[in-house]
């Protein structure tokens, strides 16, 4: 568990601000009888994708240890159900994402700025209202990163919005090349991040950097508020033009070598959208959410406009 000083620093931190606390590593010792490590990230309070994760995990051979790599909240309307899924699958093996910190940071800053848009059911403070004191304590104590020791290997797992060597906030729009410059570490056998909602794997020398993507809302393409469209699949020359799918990361070991695989899966996207279609009290406009869920395309313009409208109402 992180120190009280570190917890307090994280609870008031906001994206865009420099980090004011030292990132502490929690060591996780995984026994050699475990056949694989699986890492899931960016759940964002959506219930339906977790059913897809369960089916995917059941299809993987052997025994596995699950790590949840941050961002349990913001976007969906099932924060309590998401948190309980995390506790049942990865208690003691869950990191803190930027939106998990914001659940608390917005409360700390209520007197400093207008946070009305964040009280909606699909935003951070809306999630806060639906969590029990016990659940909130669980979130408050989440560590920034793990050093996982397994079968003679060391793997660093952290959400990816900040790292121990750079106190600046990491933009979720960062490219794999930029992330390699920030997070690749030859001192460990591998580093796993999330945050960008886009999976990739890169190996340099004897160590790797991998991103598990998002189990709930992948971002294959996005349009900035300025109207610039970025197609990440074309950048990486991977899976272009294919239907959007969620992903997780599977790490296995054979004869001293790590095998890292991005595992793609799907879930009931139509059922999710049907449940959200009748909601008129949410921050994310339904057309924006529908395009994001169905196509992996995030149009930031309508979302930014919705946030501005919430603040002015």
Residue pairs with C-beta under 8 A, 6 or more apart in sequence:
1 26
1 141
1 143
2 10
2 24
2 26
2 141
2 142
2 143
2 144
3 24
5 21
6 21
6 22
6 24
6 144
7 140
7 141
8 21
9 19
9 20
9 21
10 21
10 96
10 101
10 104
10 144
11 101
11 104
11 105
11 108
11 140
12 104
12 105
12 108
12 109
13 19
13 20
13 21
13 101
13 105
14 102
14 105
14 109
15 98
15 102
15 161
15 169
16 169
17 169
18 167
18 168
19 162
19 167
19 168
20 167
22 164
23 144
23 145
23 158
23 162
23 163
23 164
24 143
24 144
24 145
25 143
25 144
25 145
25 146
25 147
25 156
25 164
26 143
26 145
26 146
26 147
27 146
27 147
27 148
27 149
28 67
28 92
28 93
28 146
28 147
28 148
28 149
29 149
29 150
30 37
30 65
30 148
30 149
30 150
31 150
32 150
32 151
33 63
34 63
34 64
34 65
34 150
35 61
35 62
35 63
35 64
35 252
36 60
36 62
36 63
36 64
36 65
36 250
36 251
36 252
37 64
37 65
37 67
37 148
37 150
37 155
37 250
37 251
37 252
38 57
38 60
38 64
38 65
38 66
38 67
38 248
38 249
38 250
38 251
38 263
39 66
39 67
39 68
39 69
39 157
39 192
39 194
39 212
39 248
39 249
39 251
40 53
40 66
40 67
40 68
40 69
40 212
40 215
40 248
40 249
41 68
41 69
41 70
41 71
41 97
41 159
41 193
41 194
41 195
41 212
41 213
41 214
41 215
41 248
42 69
42 70
42 71
42 97
42 194
42 195
42 197
42 213
42 214
42 215
42 216
42 217
43 49
43 50
43 68
43 71
43 72
43 82
43 85
43 86
43 214
43 215
43 216
44 71
44 72
44 73
44 74
44 75
44 76
44 82
44 99
44 214
44 216
44 217
45 72
45 73
45 74
45 75
45 76
45 77
45 78
45 79
45 82
45 122
45 127
46 75
46 76
46 78
46 82
46 216
46 217
46 272
47 76
47 78
47 81
47 82
47 272
48 267
48 268
48 269
48 271
48 272
48 275
49 215
49 216
49 246
49 267
49 272
50 81
50 82
50 85
50 215
51 267
51 268
52 215
52 246
52 265
52 266
52 267
52 268
53 215
53 246
53 248
53 265
53 267
55 265
56 248
56 263
56 265
57 64
57 66
60 250
60 263
62 252
64 250
65 93
65 150
66 89
66 90
66 93
67 90
67 93
67 94
67 95
67 146
67 148
67 157
67 192
68 86
68 89
68 90
68 93
68 94
68 95
69 94
69 95
69 97
69 157
69 158
69 159
69 160
69 192
69 193
69 194
69 212
70 94
70 95
70 96
70 97
70 98
70 100
70 142
70 158
70 159
70 160
70 161
70 194
70 195
71 97
71 98
71 99
71 100
71 159
71 194
71 195
72 79
72 82
72 83
72 86
72 94
72 97
72 99
72 100
72 139
73 79
73 82
73 99
73 100
73 102
73 103
73 124
73 127
74 99
74 102
74 122
74 123
74 124
74 127
75 122
75 216
75 217
75 284
76 82
76 122
76 216
77 121
77 122
77 126
77 276
77 279
77 282
79 126
79 127
79 130
79 131
80 130
80 131
80 132
80 135
83 131
83 135
83 138
83 139
84 135
86 94
87 138
93 146
94 142
95 142
95 143
95 144
95 145
95 146
95 157
95 158
95 159
96 139
96 142
96 143
96 144
96 159
97 159
97 161
97 194
97 195
98 159
98 161
98 169
98 195
99 124
100 139
100 142
102 118
102 124
103 124
103 125
103 127
103 128
103 131
103 136
103 139
104 128
104 139
104 140
106 115
106 118
106 124
106 125
106 128
107 125
107 128
109 115
114 311
115 125
116 310
116 311
116 313
117 123
117 283
117 306
117 307
117 310
117 311
118 124
118 125
118 126
118 283
119 125
119 126
119 129
120 126
120 281
120 282
120 283
120 310
121 130
121 279
121 281
121 282
122 282
122 283
122 284
123 283
128 136
131 139
144 158
144 159
144 162
145 156
145 157
145 158
145 159
145 164
146 156
146 157
146 158
147 154
147 155
147 156
147 188
148 154
148 155
148 156
148 157
150 253
151 253
152 256
153 189
153 190
153 253
153 258
154 188
154 189
155 188
155 189
155 190
155 191
155 192
155 251
156 185
156 188
156 190
156 191
156 192
157 191
157 192
158 191
158 192
158 193
159 193
159 194
159 195
160 170
160 179
160 183
160 193
160 194
160 195
160 196
160 211
161 169
161 170
161 172
161 195
162 168
162 169
162 170
163 170
163 182
163 183
165 182
166 182
170 179
170 182
170 195
172 195
172 196
172 197
172 219
173 196
173 222
173 224
173 230
174 182
174 196
175 235
176 200
176 202
176 211
176 235
176 236
179 193
179 196
179 209
179 211
180 202
180 204
180 209
183 191
183 193
183 209
184 191
184 202
184 204
184 207
184 209
185 191
185 207
186 204
186 205
186 206
186 207
187 207
188 207
189 206
189 207
189 208
189 258
190 207
190 208
190 209
190 210
190 251
190 258
190 260
191 207
191 208
191 209
191 210
192 209
192 210
192 211
192 212
192 249
192 251
193 209
193 210
193 211
193 212
194 211
194 212
194 213
194 214
195 211
196 211
196 219
197 213
197 214
197 217
197 218
197 219
198 211
198 213
198 214
198 218
198 219
198 220
198 232
199 210
199 211
199 212
199 213
199 218
199 247
199 249
199 262
200 210
200 211
200 236
200 238
200 262
201 208
201 209
201 210
201 211
201 260
201 262
202 208
202 209
202 210
203 209
208 258
208 260
210 249
210 260
210 262
211 249
212 247
212 248
212 249
212 262
213 246
213 247
213 248
213 249
213 262
214 246
214 247
215 246
215 247
215 248
216 246
217 292
217 293
217 296
217 298
218 244
218 245
218 246
218 247
218 296
219 232
219 292
219 296
219 297
219 298
220 231
220 232
220 233
220 239
220 244
220 295
220 296
220 297
221 229
221 230
221 231
221 232
221 233
221 295
221 296
221 297
221 298
222 229
222 230
222 232
222 297
222 298
222 299
222 300
223 229
223 230
223 297
223 298
223 299
223 300
223 301
224 230
224 300
224 301
225 300
225 301
225 304
227 301
231 240
233 239
233 240
233 241
233 242
234 240
244 294
244 295
244 296
245 264
245 265
245 266
246 264
246 265
246 266
246 267
247 262
247 263
247 264
247 265
248 262
248 263
248 265
249 260
249 261
249 262
249 263
250 260
250 261
250 262
250 263
251 258
251 259
251 260
251 261
252 258
252 259
252 261
253 259
269 293
269 294
272 293
273 289
273 290
273 293
273 294
276 282
276 286
276 289
277 286
279 286
282 289
283 303
283 306
283 307
283 310
284 292
284 303
284 306
285 302
285 303
285 306
287 302
288 298
288 299
288 302
288 303
288 306
291 297
291 298
291 299
292 298
292 299
